[in-house]
């Protein structure tokens, strides 16, 4: 029975380095093309101003981070990192943010979340933890850092079995293996949970659904390739050095990089060929541009259900409400609900929700609400999360603070 000590402190020997160094030029070229494609996607996303900017930002950060991390891998792989030794480990903590970036992007896109939420900060814990972990390495002198890097380039084993931070690199590797295993079920749970929101009759909905599933599956394959690559380095030396294990090593690395580079290349090129699908515009098979929000067929009953949620159910009093909640209550797809709100209520969901809240606040102030209750009570009554959000929205809508508005109304009587 293999002891935990063997697994986490005794890895492969020179045999695995030898098989790893036998990686063909095809895999390397694929990875370079994927890096370039990912950078192109990140650059073009920076100029997307016509949709959910939060989702755009997360996808941009994901693409850029992937390109950066894979570039660093190639630099170490080829030994070129010796010329750029000052970059080594600087970006390593970002690698721990990749699984969470995918989840936050899918969540923002499918739930139409317009901005970061406080609770999303929990996803930063692994990245912050790794940044803290590498403080001892960052404090090394330039000469000491170069010595560490030379050892890594000469024997990649050092990269995963040394200790450059507070904890051994073996445990860092285990954490990198665990993170995708935690997040992958969350991806598919989110996709399945939001599936009823897609309108099969809406062309954009169909394109969006195809993209999120293709993107998720490609990312999962990418993680699988990286995880297999890392798991090989957790194989005990007495197993890695056997002839039987060596016979399969080249095959293992070939398919690992096929999934790794191939998946990375796929979701990058998908975005290059279908710019910002799900957050911008799409193209038909003949190359003609299609409006990202084509006008769906709207029934009078559907409009009335949306209006009733605002006028009668006062759904805007729930300070957590977002457009996907409105769509679910109205039994419509998110895209159709958003279209109805924009077309018939005069603005996007957030604008309309805040307008209803401010109108309610004005009505309460006019009726003397603040004579008996505090401003905190008014904030809660109108559905705002806090006083700051309320004051900003109120002044933006009326040009006055609640107190100024109250004084003006009292003076007009």
N, C-alpha and C positions, 0 to 999 in steps of 0.2 A: 504494500500500500504506500503510495507516494505521500510523503510528509509535506505539510504546508511550507515548512522551511525550504524544502527542495524546490517547490514550485515558484516561490517568490524570491529566492536568492541564488539558485543555480539554474541558469538558462542553457541555451545552446552553446556550442563551441564554434570553432572556425568553419565547421561544415555548413552551417546555415548562412554564414557570411558569404561563403563560396557560391552557394546556390542563389543567393540574393544578388550577387554581383554578375551572375549569368543572365540577368534580365535582358531581353532583347531590345533592339532599337525601336521596334514597333510600339512596345508599351511606353517607352520614353517619349516618342513622338506624339502618341495619343494624348499623353498627359500634358505636353507642351501646347498642343492644339486646344485642349480643354481649358487650360489656363488663359490663353489668349481669348477664347470665346467668352469665358466667364468675365474677363475684364471688359470686353466690348458690351456685354449685357449690363454690367454695373455702370458703365459710362452713359449708355443711352437711357438707363433708368433715372439718372440724375436730372434729366430734362423732362421728366414726366410730371406735369402739373395739373392734369385734367382728371384726377381720380383720388383714391384713398392714399394720401401721402405717407401715412404711417406704414401701410402695407408695402408701398414702394420703397420706403427707407429700409425696412427689414429685409426685403428681397435684395436690395442693393448691398446691404451689409453682409448678407449671406454669401452672395456671389463674390464680393471682394475678399472676404475672409477665406473662402475656399481657394481662390486664386493665390492669395498670399501664403497660406499654409502649404499648398502643393508646390509653390515655387521654392519655399524654404526646404521642403523635402528633396527636391531635385538638386538644390545647391549642396546639400549634405551628401546626397547620393553620388554626385559627380566630383566632390571635393572642392568645388568653387567657393564654398562657404568660407574657406580659409582666407580668401581675399576680402570677405565681408564678415569677418568674425564678430564684429560689433552688433550684428543683427541676431546672432544666435540666442535662442530662448526668449528674446524680447517679445515675440508674437505668440509664443507657445500657449499662454493662457487663453488666447482667442479660440484655439482649437476646442476648448471645453464649452464654448458658447454656441458652437454650430448646431448641435441637436435642439437646443432651446430656440435658436433663431428660426429653424424650420417650423417648429410648433407655433411660435408667436406670429410668424408670417401667415400660416394657414388660418390661425384663429382670427387675425385682423381682417383677412380677406373674406373668409366665409361668414364671420359674424359682423362684418362692416364696422370694426372698431376704429375710430378716427384718430386715436391718440394713445400713448402708453398709459397703463393703469398702475396704480401703486402696488397691487398684488403681483404684478409681473416682475417686480424686483427680485422675487425668490429665484427666478431663473438665472440670475447673475451670480448666485452663490458659488458654483464650481469655478467660474472664471476668476472671481475675486480671490477665492481660496488658492488657486494656482499662482496668481500674481504674488500673493503673500509667500507662498511656498518657495518661490525662486529668489527671494530677497538675498539669501546667502550667496547665490551665484552672481547676482547683479552687483554685489559689494566686492567681488574679486577684482584684483588689479587687471590691467589689460594683458599683461604677460601670462597671468594665471588662466585667464579666459582662453587665450590662444592655445595654451597647453592642453586644456580640457578638450577643446575643439579638435586639435590634432589627434588626440586619442580616439575621439568619436569617428573621425574620418578614416583612420587606420583600422578600426574595429567597431562596426556599428553596434556590437553587443554593449559597448560602454553606454550607448544612448539609452538603453532600457534596463541596464543592471547597475548603473552607477548611482550616485547620490549627489545631485547638484543643488538640492533644496533642503528643506527641513525633513522631508520624507523620502524614502528610497524611490528611484524611478520605477521599480517594479510595481509599487503601489499606485504610482501615477498612471502606469499602463493599465492596471486593473480598473481604475476609476474611468479611464477613457473607454474601456470595454463595457462598463456598467451603464454609462450615460445613454448610449443609443438603445440599450435594452429597456431602459425606463421610458424613453420618449416614443419609441416606435409604436407601442400599443396606443399611446395618446393620439398619435397622428390618425390612425385608422378609426379610433373611436370618434374623433372629431368629424372625419369624413362621413362616417355612417350616420352620425347624429344629425348632420346638416343635409343629408341626401334629400329629404322631403322638401327642402327649400328650393330646389332647382325645378324650373318649369321646363318640361321636355319639349314644349312647343316653341320655346324661345331659343333662337339660334345662339345668342350670347351665353345663355345658361348652359347650353350643351357644350360650347367651346370651353367655358370656364370649368365645368365639371371634368372634362377630359384632361384639361391642364393640371388641376390639383391632384388627380389620381396619377397621371403620368409623372408629375414632379415628385410626388411622395414615393412612388414605387422606385424611381430612379435613385432618389436619395437613400432609400433603404438598401438598395443594391450597393451603392457607394459605401455606406457604413459597413455592410457585410464584407466588402473587400478589405477595408481598413482593419476591421476587427480580426479577420483571418490572418492578415499580415502581422498584427500585434500578438495574436495568440501563439503564433509559431515561436515567438521569443519567450513564451512562458513554458515551453516544453523543457522538461528536465534534461540535463546534459546526457545522462545515461540512455535516454531514448533518442535524442536528436543525433547522437553519434552512431547509431546502429545503421547497418546497410539497408535494412528494410525501410527505415524512415527516409534515408537519403534517396532511395529510388523514386519516391513520390514527391520529393521536394520541388523539383523543377516544374512539375505539373501543378502543384499547389500555388507556387508563385505566379505561374502563367495565368491561371484562372483568377487568382486574386487581383492581379493588375488588369485583367480583362474587365472584371466587375468595377474595379476602382476607376480606371481611366475611362472605360466605356460609359459608365453611368454618369460620371462627371461631365463628359463630353456631350452626352444626350441631353441632359436638362439645360446645359448652356446653349447648345445649338437650337433647341426647341424655342428658347426665348429669342434667339437671334432671328429665326425664321418666322416667329409669331410674336412680334414685339409687345411685351407687357400684357399678354393675354390675361384677363382677369382683373387687370388694373388700368387698362387703357383701351387700345383699339385692336382689332383682329382683321384677318384677311380671308377672303373666300378662296376656294380652290383655283379660281381663274385669276387670282391676284388683285381683285378689286377690293377697295377698302370698305369695311362694314362699320357702321356706327356701333360703338361699344354698348349703347343702351337703346337698341331698336324698340320702337313703340309697339308694345304687345296689345293684343285685343283685350279691351277692358269692358267688363259688364257693369251695369249700373249698380247691381247688388254688391259688387266688390268695392266700388267707390264708397257706397253707404256704410259698409262694414268698417272701412278705414276711418271715415268721418265719425262714426259712432264711438270708436275707440278713443278718439280725441275729445269729442263733445260730451259724450254720456259716461263712458267708463273712466274718462280722465286718466288714461294710461300714463300720461306725462308726469303724474304725481309720484310715480315710482322713480327714484333718482338713479336706479340702475338700468332703466329701460333703454334699449337700442333698437335699431330698425329690424333686426332679426326677431326680437320679441313681438314687435308689432305685426310682422309677417306671420308669425306662428299663431297669434291670437286671431288674425283675420283669415287664417287658412289659405295663405297665398305664398308664392315664392318671394324671397327677399328682393329679387330684381323687380318683380311686378309691384310689390308694396312700395319700393323706393320710387318707381315711376309714377304711381298714383299720387304719392305724397308730393313729389316735385310738380306734377302737372296740375293737380287739383287743390293742393293746399299751399302752394306757392313757395317752395323751397325744399332743401334736403331735410332729412329726418331730424338732424340735430337743430337746424334752424327753426323748424316748425315746432318741435318740442319746447325749445326755449321761448318761442313767441307765446305759446299757450301759457307757459309758466309765468312769464312777465305780465301778461294780460290779467291772469288770476291775481298776481301780487298787486297790481295797480287797483284792481277791484276791491281787494281786501283793505288796502291802505285808504282808499276813498271812503269805505264804509266804517272807518275808525278802528280797524283791527289792532293797530299799534297803540291805541289808547288803553287796551286791556291786556295785550300780549307783547312779548319781546320780539325783537328782530329774528332771534333764533327760531322761534315758533313759526314766523312767517317764512323763513327759509325752508323749513321742513314741510310746511303746508303746501308750498309751491313745487316741491319735488327736487330742489337743488341739494347737492351733496354737502356744501359748506357755504359759509358766508362770503368767502372770497369769490367763488364762482357766481354766486347770486349777485353780488355788488357789480362785478364786471359785466354780467349779462344785462342787468338792469340799466346801468349807465350807457351801455352800447345801444340799447333799445330806446331809451328815453332821453339820453343826454344829461341825466341828473342822477344823484344818489337817491336812495329811498327816503332819506330824511328831507332832502331838498324837494322831492316830489310831494311829500306829505305837507311840508310847509306851504308850497304853492297851492295845493288843493284847499288847505284850510284858509288861505288868504283870499281865495276866489269866492268863498261863501259869505 
